[in-house]
Amino acid sequence: MKVTYRNKEWELPGGMTVRDVIRKVGLQPELVLAVRQGQLLTEDVIVQEDDHIKLVAVISGGLV
């Protein structure tokens, strides 16, 4: 599968969970969201060999 985050790209085998993919590329699962074809994925989804997963940084904020 192809995984992208900002200007980085990785090729990984399918058959692992989204959480495992995020860890495999060296990111923390709590800090990114995974998107496939415009759909948000939960961490327990198994990704396939032909998937293209885009990782997006979580941005939080609020009133102070």
FENMOWO-V145554 format. One record per run of one state. SS is the DSSP state (helix for helix, strand for strand, loop for the rest). FROM is the first residue (numbers start at 0). LEN is the number of residues. If there is no record, write none. Layout:
ss=[SS | SS]
from=[FROM | FROM]
len=[LEN | LEN]
This chain:
ss=[loop | strand | loop | strand | loop | strand | helix | loop | helix | strand | loop | strand | loop | strand | loop | strand | loop]
from=[0 | 1 | 5 | 7 | 11 | 15 | 17 | 24 | 28 | 31 | 36 | 38 | 41 | 45 | 47 | 51 | 57]
len=[1 | 4 | 2 | 4 | 4 | 2 | 7 | 4 | 3 | 5 | 2 | 3 | 4 | 2 | 4 | 6 | 7]
